[in-house]
Amino acid sequence: MSGKNALLPLVAIVGPTASGKSALGVWLAERLGGEVVACDSTQLYRGFDVGTAKPNASERRGIPHHLIDVLDPKDEATAGGYRQLALAALQDLRHRKRLPILTVGTGLYLRVLLEGLADVPLRSEELRGRLRASAEEHAPGHLHRVLERLDPEAAQKIAPADEQKLIRAIEVCILTRKPISEAHLAGRTPLEDWRALKVGLMPAREKLYERIHARMDTMLERGWLREVQALLESGLSENAKPFDFIGYRELRAVLHGKISLQEARGAIQQATRRYAKRQLTWFRKEPGVHWFSGFGDNAGVQGGVLAWLQSQGLEAGRGAAERGV
């Protein structure tokens, strides 16, 4: 078969943190013969559970979840690495005739899965070292000025203080001898055999912020601080990437006596609100999203999403491979 009717459906639920993506994913999986595939850079790591909002056993309600707890905290999560894991999960679900339902917190991961990864060079530690040394020798903003000369378009998208992204952009420009914005268009291999049905959750801002604050308090009640303490006592290096996640860095500061728990609480709330705003900014640019106003655990929203998916050819309780749309 060829064309649109040969493609297998996958559902991608996008939306800001605390919008109810996980709850909606489980609810849909129960009705559409699906399984949940997490698309979130923080939930990949083992041991970092409470603060990354991994659904617990009762919240999963017996629905299999994939791509959660697949990395050691010492490992480095990358979009390319995620894509390889996701492709394997999709192949497994296809073989078992189950509908993939992606709960998407990291928009870049979804884009790389669907559109492919640019054919850009690997890291050059030698070049990165020279760039860091150059940044230390010059006035603030030096790396941003370098990138402006090499690729003005990329420089407009990267904050002058974001040294990590600036170094990577300059690195690609130098190694490929072309702007990073041009390099990112080369060598992509889009996802084949699947058609993404994208659902977006858009709660009212004030309601979302209330949910964010309430969820953070619930996380603390569930032992978030004890989790951070146990991770530190395990001997895990404080330089491990997951310690940079929202909440973990603040609670680590609490345990080191640098700030109070109340100060950490306010800082986490503010950082999470800002993160939600960045997520929405990204997802609004994602093509083909069918948006719903409200939270994913709202019965009206759930019914509306199911009705829309059924209008796209999905049928309750049938396997993905039997449901070409």
C-alpha positions in Angstrom: 0.0 0.0 0.0 1.1 3.6 -0.5 0.0 7.0 0.3 -2.0 8.3 3.3 -4.0 5.1 3.8 -0.9 3.0 4.3 0.4 5.0 7.3 -0.1 3.8 10.8 -1.4 6.3 13.4 0.4 7.5 16.4 -1.0 10.0 18.8 1.2 12.8 20.2 -0.2 14.8 23.2 1.6 18.1 23.6 1.1 20.8 26.2 2.8 22.5 29.2 3.9 20.8 32.4 0.9 20.0 34.7 -1.6 20.2 31.9 -2.6 16.5 32.3 -0.8 14.9 29.4 -0.1 11.7 31.3 -3.7 11.3 32.5 -5.0 11.9 29.0 -2.5 9.4 27.6 -3.6 6.6 29.9 -7.3 7.4 29.4 -6.9 7.2 25.6 -4.8 4.1 25.8 -7.5 2.3 27.7 -10.0 3.1 25.0 -7.9 2.8 21.9 -5.8 -0.3 22.6 -2.7 1.8 23.1 0.4 2.1 25.2 2.1 5.3 26.4 5.5 6.4 25.1 7.1 9.2 27.2 8.7 11.9 25.2 10.4 13.8 28.0 14.1 14.4 28.6 13.7 14.3 32.4 11.7 11.0 32.7 14.5 9.1 31.0 16.6 9.0 34.1 16.3 6.4 36.8 16.1 7.6 40.4 14.7 11.0 39.5 11.1 10.2 40.0 9.0 12.6 42.1 10.2 15.9 40.6 10.0 14.7 37.0 6.3 13.8 37.5 6.7 10.2 36.4 3.2 8.6 36.7 3.2 6.1 39.5 1.7 2.6 39.3 -1.8 3.7 40.3 -1.7 6.5 37.8 -0.6 4.2 35.0 -3.6 1.9 35.7 -2.0 -1.1 34.2 -1.1 0.6 30.9 2.4 -0.1 29.8 4.7 2.9 29.7 7.8 3.1 27.5 11.0 5.3 27.6 10.8 5.9 31.4 13.8 5.0 33.6 16.0 4.0 30.6 19.1 6.0 31.4 21.6 6.0 34.3 21.9 9.5 35.9 25.6 9.5 34.7 24.4 9.2 31.1 23.8 12.1 28.8 20.4 12.4 27.2 20.4 13.6 23.6 17.7 14.1 21.0 19.4 11.6 18.7 19.7 9.0 21.4 16.0 9.5 22.2 15.1 9.0 18.6 16.8 5.6 18.5 15.0 4.4 21.6 11.7 5.7 20.3 12.1 4.0 16.9 12.7 0.7 18.7 9.6 1.2 20.9 7.5 2.1 17.8 8.7 -1.1 16.0 7.7 -3.2 19.1 4.2 -1.5 19.3 3.7 -2.1 15.6 4.6 -5.7 15.9 2.1 -6.1 18.7 -0.6 -4.0 17.0 -0.7 -1.4 19.8 -1.4 2.3 19.2 1.6 4.5 20.3 0.4 7.4 22.5 3.3 9.9 23.1 3.1 12.2 26.1 5.3 15.1 25.0 7.0 17.4 27.4 10.2 17.9 25.3 9.2 19.4 22.0 12.6 19.0 20.4 12.4 15.2 21.0 9.1 15.0 19.2 10.4 17.1 16.3 13.5 15.0 15.9 11.5 11.8 16.1 9.1 12.9 13.3 11.4 14.9 11.1 14.7 13.2 11.6 18.1 14.4 13.0 20.2 16.8 11.1 23.5 15.4 9.7 25.8 17.5 11.9 29.2 16.6 13.2 29.8 15.1 16.6 31.3 17.2 19.4 34.9 18.3 19.3 36.2 18.6 22.8 39.4 20.3 21.6 37.4 23.0 19.8 35.0 23.4 22.7 38.0 23.9 25.1 39.4 26.6 22.9 36.0 28.4 22.7 35.5 28.3 26.5 39.1 29.6 26.9 38.3 32.4 24.5 35.1 33.3 26.3 37.1 33.6 29.6 39.7 35.9 28.0 37.1 38.3 26.5 34.3 40.5 27.7 30.8 39.1 28.3 29.0 38.4 25.1 32.1 37.4 23.1 30.7 34.0 22.0 27.5 35.6 20.9 29.4 38.2 18.8 31.4 35.3 17.2 28.2 33.5 16.3 26.6 36.7 14.9 29.5 36.9 12.4 29.2 33.2 11.5 25.4 32.8 11.5 23.3 35.9 12.3 20.0 33.9 12.1 21.2 31.4 14.7 22.5 34.3 16.9 19.0 35.8 17.0 17.6 32.6 18.5 20.2 32.0 21.3 20.6 34.2 24.4 24.0 35.8 24.9 24.3 34.1 28.2 23.5 30.6 27.0 27.1 29.4 26.6 26.3 25.8 26.0 24.1 26.5 22.9 26.5 29.2 21.6 29.4 26.8 21.7 27.5 24.1 19.9 26.3 26.5 17.2 29.8 27.9 16.7 31.2 24.4 16.7 28.9 23.2 13.9 29.5 26.4 11.9 33.3 25.8 12.0 33.3 22.1 11.4 30.7 22.1 8.6 31.9 25.5 7.1 28.2 26.5 6.8 25.7 28.2 9.1 24.1 25.9 11.7 20.7 26.9 10.5 21.7 25.5 7.1 23.4 22.4 8.5 20.3 21.5 10.4 18.3 21.2 7.1 20.7 18.6 5.7 20.6 14.8 6.1 17.2 14.5 7.8 15.4 11.2 7.5 11.7 11.7 8.5 9.8 9.1 10.4 8.4 6.6 7.9 5.2 4.5 8.0 3.5 6.5 10.7 1.2 9.5 10.7 1.2 11.7 13.8 -2.2 12.9 15.1 -1.2 15.8 17.3 -3.4 16.8 20.2 -2.6 19.9 22.2 -3.7 20.9 25.8 -4.1 24.6 26.5 -5.5 25.3 30.0 -6.2 28.9 31.0 -3.0 30.4 32.3 -4.1 31.2 35.9 -5.7 27.7 36.2 -2.4 26.2 34.9 -0.4 28.2 37.5 -2.7 27.0 40.3 -2.2 23.4 39.1 1.6 23.9 39.0 1.7 25.2 42.5 -0.6 22.5 43.9 1.4 19.7 42.1 4.6 21.0 43.5 3.2 20.9 47.1 2.0 17.3 46.4 5.5 16.4 45.2 7.0 17.7 48.4 4.4 15.7 50.4 5.4 12.6 48.4 9.0 12.8 49.6 10.7 14.9 46.9 13.2 16.3 49.4 14.0 12.8 50.8 14.5 11.6 47.2 17.1 14.3 46.6 18.8 13.5 49.9 18.9 9.8 49.0 20.4 10.6 45.6 23.2 12.7 47.2 23.9 10.0 49.8 24.2 7.4 47.1 27.4 8.9 45.9 26.1 10.2 42.7 28.1 13.2 41.5 26.4 16.5 42.0 27.5 17.3 38.4 25.2 14.7 37.0 22.9 16.3 34.5 19.6 15.4 36.3 20.6 17.6 39.3 20.1 20.6 36.9 16.4 19.8 36.5 13.9 22.3 38.0 13.5 21.5 41.7 16.4 19.2 42.1 18.9 22.1 42.1 16.8 24.1 44.6 16.2 21.2 47.0 19.9 20.3 46.8 20.6 23.9 48.0 18.2 23.3 50.8 20.0 20.2 51.9 23.3 22.1 51.8 21.9 24.8 54.0 22.1 27.5 51.4 18.4 28.4 51.2 15.3 27.5 53.2 12.6 25.1 52.1 10.2 28.0 51.7 12.6 29.9 49.5 13.1 26.8 47.4 9.3 26.4 47.1 8.9 29.9 45.7 11.9 29.4 43.3 10.6 26.1 42.0 7.2 27.6 41.4 8.6 30.5 39.5 11.0 28.3 37.4 8.2 25.9 36.6 5.9 28.7 35.4 8.6 30.0 33.1 9.2 26.5 31.8 5.5 26.1 31.0 5.6 29.3 29.1 8.6 28.2 27.1 6.9 24.9 26.3 3.8 26.6 25.0 5.9 28.9 22.9 7.5 25.9 21.3 4.3 23.9 20.9 2.4 26.7 19.3 4.9 26.5 16.5 4.5 22.8 16.1 2.5 22.2 12.8 -0.7 20.3 12.7 -1.7 20.4 16.4 -5.4 20.2 17.2 -5.8 22.2 20.3 -8.2 21.7 23.3 -8.9 24.2 26.0 -8.5 22.6 29.4 -6.7 19.9 31.3 -6.2 16.3 30.1 -8.0 14.8 33.2 -11.1 16.8 32.4 -14.0 14.6 31.2 -15.1 17.1 28.6 -11.6 17.5 27.1 -11.1 13.7 27.1 -14.4 13.2 25.2 -13.5 15.9 22.7 -10.1 14.4 22.1 -11.5 10.9 21.6 -14.2 12.2 19.2 -11.6 14.1 17.1 -9.3 11.1 17.0 -12.2 8.9 15.9 -13.0 11.4 13.2 -9.4 10.8 12.0 -10.1 7.1 11.6 -9.2 5.7 15.0 -11.5 3.1 16.4 -11.9 2.0 20.1 -10.1 -1.1 21.2 -8.4 -2.0 17.9 -4.6 -2.4 17.3 -2.6 0.2 15.4 -1.7 -2.0 12.6 -5.4 -2.8 11.9 -6.2 0.9 11.9 -4.4 2.4 8.9 -5.6 5.9 8.4 
